[in-house]
Amino acid sequence: MEKSHVRERTIEVTGLSCAGCVGRAERALAAVPGVKEASVNLATSKARVVGSSEVSAEGLRGALKTAGYPAAEATIELQVSGLTCASCVGRVERALQQVDGVVSADVNLAQEQAHVTYLAGVLTAEDLLKASKHAGYPATPIGNTQSDADSLKVEKEAEIQRLGWEFLIAAALTLPVFVIEMGGHMIPALHHWVARTIGTGNNHILQFLLTTLVLFGPGLRFYRQGVPALLRAAPDMNALVAIGTAAAYGYSVVATFAPDLLPAGTANVYYEAAAVIVTLILLGRWLEARAKGRTGAAIRALVGLQPKVALVVTGTKAEERPVSELRVGDHLRARPGERIAVDGTVLTGRSFVDESMITGEPIPLEKADGDVLTAGTINGAAVLDYRATHVGADTLLAQIVRMVEQAQGAKLPVQALVDRVTLWFVPAVIVIAALTVAVWLLFGPDPALPLALVAGVSVLIIACPCAMGLATPTSIMVGIGRAAQMGVLFRKGDALQRLQDTRVVALDKTGTLTEGRPTLTMLRCADGFDRAGLLPLLAAAEAQSEHPIARAITAAAGADIPQATEVEAIPGYGLRATVAGQLVLIGAARLMTREGVSCAPFEAEAESLAARGATTLYAVVDGRLAGLVAVTDPVKEGSRAAVKAMAAQGLKVAMLTGDGAATAQAIADDLGIEIVEANCLPGDKVSALEALQKQHGALAFVGDGINDAPALAAADVGIAIGTGTDVAIETADIVLVSGDLRGAVNAIKISRATLRNIRQNLGWAFGYNILLVPVAAGVLVPFGGPLLSPGLAAGAMALSSVFVLSNALRLCGLRSDIGQSETPADPTPAQQMKEVRP
């Protein structure tokens, strides 16, 4: 399948209750012709489908519906202009229905509105607006229509509320049944009072009525989902509950209305077991739904950063307009305290903008003419006018949300084992329950039938595939969401697992450890040359280069520089150019060696400057050594603290740089870096990484430039500085939005904490089932142990999933261990260089 024809979709899936459901939904989607990859996340209830462009959303919808897990649907109301007759209606309806993912589209001519139902997550409102406009009928979302995110939030809140009410109703109906039946067993006086006043027969009928209301009222959801799953030979958690409660209820009904059909002495009722099972599992589902809602809090917080309206300036007027209607080039205004509506550049004004919600950096940044603004950030105390540069899905905030959602939906390698186990877990539990009943009937004491029923139902109810299915995705969701709030974006979810195995962190120097904004600190001219004549020649040669050192030289020369021709970059060495008829060569000592130019007059001074952390270059004009250039790049504020924190975590820290050995070692000594690879040409970094991997193990590389892209791709985990180039960011697995190296420390901490959390969850989920399923079957009874009641089994099962979710939510409390970098007692090389003047 050609990559250009590959398409990726995200679909909301309903009816998922355990890991078994996930497996069946995945297999259903994977079976659709043209689908290359399908993965379903139980925690988010989302399916990620990768396939050819010919795969239709309707085909995916049908596959999910057949499997018993319908795709979630959302609706939107559009105000359509230009409708004048029925044929207009038909054209708009056809245009909307042809959008991939639309289930139905109905247009009302009288109201001039379109009501569209579509698969949640497959398309956006913008897709529908484009289709309507293309048909000749511009449309806008009606003001009170909610976005996909808002709509989904409302649906989830409604489901939580519905579960809460169902639990309360079930509890109210179950309480009398439980008190009468179990209270009678524990308090003989109560048993006698019930027999004397109500009567045994009436008591059983009362329990039958109340339990029937529980099972076919709040408990009907288990039968609606479980029975079809059984009929498809694909049982899930709901099927286990349906079988268990139906067995207890059915046996009790026979004991109540046809006791003669049962062996003598076995006509007991277990209504309280069926009712308590439904009530406690509803309680668990309610608590689980509430906890699940919190796992997505980070992504909802990101989505909520963008304001709904923006102040648009047209001429001398300013009016509020929905953000969805904004276009690139619009003149916008941010008043004090308001959020920036879309990405843009400042036109007029000067203010401080709080970008902490995007970058994790707490200190507001000053913004003035020409500076970049990011959607969702908060303007300070002054008015800013700005021009929209990116809107809708193109804003940085939208890209971050998309990136986080994709990473949250990833499946880690550790999930493969869980998937294999859960595929057969529910069928295995049903088999174990059947064997339990058979063993009790054959070898159990009299009355064997009720004991066999209790044990079989307990096995069905106590098994919890939900905990297994939630163990990994909930931790991933919370961990990656928390990382995003700290300014760390995982572009690829599996990097979360690979990062925790890292043993060495290799760092690029320029732009990663340092600011990436070097300044010219010295220009020493050889005999026959002076600064006024040499600097413009060098600046002209460097003017067409994007290298930070080139920018430092051109900035020092000012605007009045001659035009260079025949400019040739020599990667890893320097460059040559013709300026005003003179051949100019500028570069490192290795370039001079290659060109046969002696650097003897400046070698001693170059070594001294390099020892203080300066980058030194030599200049040659028409074959003569013309001068020595020294450039310094200040170390970033957080670099020292970041390196120290990495070492404290037991990591080896290496620095890869194209600088000479003396300069590189000076920076390394200042920062406390133990491994230094200097004089690295762009191609050498990959070789250096491979050597480090062989010596130390798994490796992460942090870089920011175009020349770092091969190294980012070659490392086990590539971490890009967010302020770097697009090429580096696209190649990396992780992006540090703020550009602060301390973000890499946070990424490692989050990775380790998340994987530790996953191991805890899996240990609990597997350990719970391995230990308690046999206990429910009655293996302890021959040794004097208890036979677990179905009610206790239901309580244990409900709390199992809640435990996993609660444990995952602990990741929300992760905090960075490092603050501002420490100020060293001795002056740094950069501080020492301030004493040297050009």
Residue, then its C-alpha position, 0 to 999 in steps of 0.5 A: m500500500e503506498k504511503s500517499h494513499v494511506r489514511e488515518r481515522t479516529i472513531e468514538v466507539t460505544g459499548l466497550s466494557c472490558a479488554g475482551c471488547v477491545g479485542r473483538a472491536e479491533r478484529a472487526l475493524a481489521a477485517v474491513p477490506g483495505v484496513k492496514e492497522a486497527s487499535v482500540n483504546l478502552a480508556t478513551s473509547k476511541a479506535r484508531v484505524v489506518g487504511s487505504s483511502e478507499v476504506s469508507a467510514e460507513g464500512l467501519r461503522g457497519a463493522l463495529k455495529t455488527a460486532g456489537y460496538p456501535a460507533a458514537e455519533a454526534t450532531i451539529e446544526l448549520q445555518v445555510s444561506g442561499l436556500t431558495c427552493a427544494s432543489c437547493v435543499g437537495r444539493v446541500e443534502r447531497a454535498l453534506q452526505q458525501v463527506d466521509g463520516v456523515v451518517s445523515a443530513d437533513v436540510n429544512l428550507a423554511q428554517e434554512q438549517a441543516h441537521v447533520t449526524y456524523l461519526a464522532g471523531v471522523l470529521t470536524a465542523e470545518d469539513l462540513l462547512k467546506a462541503s456546503k460552501h463548495a456546493g454554493y451554499p455557505a454555512t456557519p455553525i449555529g451559535n448554541t451548537q457545541s463542538d465535538a469536544d464539548s458534545l463528548k463531554v456532555e455525553k460523558e457527564a450524562e452517562i455518569q449522571r445516568l449511572g449514578w441514578e441507576f445505582l441509587i434506584a438499584a440500591a433502594l430496591t436491593l436494600p429491602v431484599f438484602v436486609i430481609e434475606m441476609g439480616g434473617h441469616m445473621i439475626p434469628a429474631l429478624h428471621h422469625w419476625v419476617a416468617r411470623t408477619i410476612g410469611t415465607g411465601n410472601n417474603h419470597i414473592l416480595q424479593f422476586l418483585l423487587t429483584t425483577l425491578v432491579l434486573f429489568g430496570p437499572g440492570l437491563r444494560f447488562y442484558r442488552q449488551g451481554v446477551p447479544a455478545l453471547l449470541r455472537a459467541a464473543p462474550d464480554m464482561n456484560a455477558l458474565v454479569a448476565i449469566g451470573t445474575a440470570a442463574a441466581y435469579g432463575y434458580s430463585v424463581v423456580a424455588t419460589f414458584a415451582p419448588d417441586l422441580l428441585p431436589a428436596g432441601t435445595a429450594n432456596v432463593y438467591y434473589e439478594a445475590a442477583a440484586v446485590i451483584v447488579t447494584l455493586i457493579l453499577l456502583g463500580r461502573w459509576l465510580e469507573a466512569r467518574a475516574k475515566g472522566r478525570t483521565g482525560a482532564a489534561i486534553r480537555a484542559l488543552v482544548g478549553l484553552q482556546p476562547k470561543v470568540a475573538l475581537v476582530v478589527t475592521g477599519t475603526k470598528a472592533e466586533e466579536r466574532p466566533v473563532s470558527e469564522l476567523r481566517v488567516g490575515d484577520h486583524l485581531r485584538a487581545r484585551p488585557g487578561e484575554r486569551i489569544a484566539v489564534d496563532g499570530t504576529v504582533l502588529t502593535g502594542r507591547s505586553f507580557v504574555d503567559e505561555s505556561m499552559i503551552t510551554g510549562e514555563p511560569i514566567p510571562l514573556e514580553k511581546a512586541d511588534g513582530d513577535v509570535l503569539t500562540a493560541g490559548t496563551i493569556n495576554g497581560a496588562a496591555v492591549l495587543d493587536y495582532r495578525a492571524t497566521h494560523v487558524g482552526a486545525d493549523t494552530l499550535l494548540a490544535q496540533i498539540v491536542r492532536m499530537v497528545e490524543q494520538a500518543q494517548g491512543a498508542k499501544l505500548p509493547v507491554q500491551a501485547l501480552v495483555d491483549r493475548v490474555t484478555l482475548w481468551f479470558v472471558p471464555a476461560v472464565i465461563v469454562i471455569a465457572a462450568l467446571t466449578v459447578a460440575v465439581w461441586l455437584l459431583f463432590g460437594p456436600d449436600p445440598a450440592l446444587p445450591l452450593a454449586l450455584v453459589a460457587g459458579v455465580s461467584v466465579l463469573i462475577i469476581a472475574c474482572p477483565c476490565a481491570m486488565g484492559l484499563a491497566t495500560p491505557t489509563s496510565i498512558m492517558v494520564g501520563i502523556g496528558r500530564a507531560a503535555q501540561m509540563g511542556v513535554l509532547f510525546r509524538k509517539g506513544d511507544a516512546l514512553q516505554r523506550l525512554q524509561d530504558t534509556r541509559v545514556v542521554a546525548l546532547d547537541k550543544t548549539g541551541t540545546l545546551t546553549e541559547g543558539r544565539p552566539t555573539l561575536t566577542m573578538l576579531r583579531c586581525a593579521d598584519g595588513f588587515d583591519r576590522a573595518g575592512l575584514l568584518p564586512l567581507l566575512a559578513a558578506a560571505e556568511a550572509q547567505s548562511e542560516h548557521p547561528i555563528a554566521r548570524a552572529i558575524t553578520a549582526a556584528a557587521g551591521a546592514d551595510i555589507p557588500q554582495a557575495t557571489e559563488v558562495e559555497a558551504i563546506p559542511g562541517y568545515g566552513l564556507r568560501a565565497t567571492v566578495a568584491g573580487q576577493l576570495v574569502l575563506i572562513g572556517a575551523a582549523r580543520l578547514m585551514t589544514r585542508e586548504g594548506v593555510s598556516c594558522a601559527p600566528f593565532e594558534a596560541e590565542a585560539e587555544s586560550l579562547a577555546a579553553r574559555g568556551a569560545t568557538t574560534l574560526y579563521a579567516v583567509v582572504d586571497g590565500r592569506l591568513a587574515g584574522l581570528v574570529a571568536v564567537t560565544d554562545p551563552v549556556k541556557e539557564g536550565s542546562r546546568a540543572a538538567v545535566k545535574a538531574m540526569a546524572a542524579q537519575g543514574l544516566k550517562v550524559a554525553m555532548l556531541t558538537g562540531d566545535g573543537a576539543a578545547t571549546a567542547q571540553a570547556i563547556a562540558d567541564d562547566l556543565g558537568i558532562e562526562i562524555v564529550e565527542a568534539n569535531c563532529l561533522p553532521g554524519d559523525k553524530v550518528s556514528a558517535l551515537e552507535a558507539l555510545q549505544k554499544q558501550h552503554g545501552a539504550l540512548a536518547f538524543v536531544g537536538d534542535g537543528i536540521n543537521d540533528a535530524p539523522a541523529l534524532a532518527a538513529a537514537d532509541v528516543g529522539i527528543a527535539i527542542g521545540t524552538g528548533t527547526d521543523v525538520a528536527i521536530e518532525t523526526a523526533d519522538i518527543v518535543l520539548v515545547s519551551g526549548d528548556l533542556r529541563g523538559a528532557v528530565n521531566a520526560i524521563k521522570i514521566s516515562r519511568a513513573t508511567l511505566r511503574n504505574i502500568r506495572q502496578n496496575l498489571g500486577w494488581a489486575f492479573g494478581y487479583n484474577i489469578l488469586l480470587v477466581p480460585v477462591a470464588a470457585g471454593v478451593l479453600v473450602p476443603f481446608g476450612g476456608p470460606l465459600l465466597s458469596p456472589g455479593l462479595a464477589a461483585g463488590a471485589m470486581a467493582l473495586s478492582s477497576v476503580f483501584v486501577l483507575s485511581n492508581a493511574l490518576r496518581l500520575c496527575g500529581l507528578r511535579s518537576d524536581i528541578g527549578q531554576s538552574e543554580t548559579p555557579a560559584d566560579p564564573t562560567p566560560a561565557q562570563q569569562m569571555k565578557e572580559v574579551r572585547p572585539 
